[in-house]
Every structure is written in C-alpha cells, then in structure tokens.
Amino acid sequence: QVQLVESGGGLVQPGGSLRLSCAASGNIFSLYVMGWYRQAPGAQRELVASITRSGSSDYVDSVKGRFTMSRDNAKNTVYLQMNSLKPEDTAVYYCNSVPVVGSNYWGQGTQVTVSS
C-alpha cells in the first residue's frame, strides 16, 4: 500500500525559504524516480523537480538555482528546499513518482503561499 504524506508548507514572504518533506510508504520510493509537483489555482499540475534513486536531480527552469531536491533512502523521504521564493511559487505541492505510476497515490499536498 503506497502512501505519500507531504508536510512543511506555509505562508512566507517573498525572498523567504521553506523546506518541504514527503514521507513515502510502500515500494514506490525504492523503485522509482521521485518528483515534486505543484498545482497553482486554475493551473495544471506541473513537475518542478525530480531525483533518481542515486541522487541525481533535475529542475524546471523556473526554479533552477532556487530549489534543491534531496532524498534520504533510509527514511523513505524526499525533501524540497525552496529559497528565494516568489509569489508565483504559490501552489499546493505534492510528491509522487516520475512518471506517475499510480494516480491514486497522490497525497493531500502541502500549501505554499508566498505573499507580503
């Protein structure tokens, strides 16, 4: 049974930082590339960062140099360190595999709001 639980979101001023966490249960973490996705109001969900099982990460251009994704294989947890946050980063953030292998694996997400 796969379960993904995101945490760490909140309200932050522009230029601030947040660190998101996603704890995974089941075999998804050990089998797949993991990613952080986000969905802003009225927009489609987009992949913003991914990390392989060996730790190689990749980012969408809009977050490169500001976001860093990491993983702790012992804890089955992925993280997203977000620095220099902008209002356009406001969204609900989710983790899941890349590509998504189970549409029913989506967790509740964690809300990130960047506003002064």
N, C-alpha and C positions, 0 to 999 in steps of 0.2 A: 504494500500500500504506500503510494507516494504522497507525501505531504510537504508543502513548501510554506514556510512561515517567515514573512518579511517583517522587519522592525527598524526603528531608528529615524523615521521621518519626523517632520515637524515644521515649524514656522521659523524662517531665518531671514535676516536682512540681506540685500544684495551684497555680494562680496564675501559672504559668510561660508561656513563649511558644515557639512553633515556627514556622518558615516552610517550607511545602511548595512544591515545584516540579513542574510537569508539562510535559515536552517532547513536542511533537507533530510527527509527520512525516505526509506526505500532505496532502490538501486539506481535511481536517476543520477545521483551525484557521481558515482563511480563509473558509470557507463558513458556519460555524455559530456560534451562541451556545455558549459553553463553560461547563461547570459542574464543581464539586467535589461528589462524592458520598461518603457514608461508610456503612459497614456494621459495626454492633456485633455481638458474639456473640449468636446467637439472634434477631437482628432483621433486618428487611428493609433493603435498601439505600435510603438517602434522599438527596435532593438538598439540600445545605446552602447553596450559593452558586452564582451564575451571573453571567456577564458577557457583554455584547453585543460585537460587533466594534468598536463605537465607544467602549467602555469603561464603559458603564452597568452597574452591578452591583445584585444583589438577594440577599437572605439570608432563610433561615428564621428565625423569631422567636427560636429558642433560641440563635442565635449572633450576632444583631444587636448591634452595638456592641462586639463582641469579635473578630470575624473580618473580614478585609478581603481581597477577591479583586482581583487585578490581572492585566494581560496585557502582554506585550512582543511586539508583532506582528513585529518584526524577527527575533526569536529563536524565534517559534512556541512560546512558553512562557507558561503561566499560573502564577500563584502564589496561595498562600493564607497570609496572615499571621494567625496564631492567637495571641491574647493572652488573659490571664486564664483560662487553661484549667481545666476542671473534670473530675472523674473521669468524668462522663457523656459527655465528648467522646472517650473511649477508643473507638477503632474503626480499621478499615482504611479509608484514604482513597484515593479514585480520582478521576480526571478523565475526562470524556467530553463529548460534545456534549449540548445540551439542545434538543429531546428526544434520546434516544439513537437514533441512526440506524443504528448497527451494533453488534449485541450481541456480535460477535466482536472489537470494538475495545477491550474492557476490558483494561487493563494488569494488572500484578501488584499494584498498590496499594502504599501505604506505611503501616506500622503506627504509630499514635499511641497511646501509653499514658500516662495521667495518673494518677499514684499517688504517695503519700508513702512 
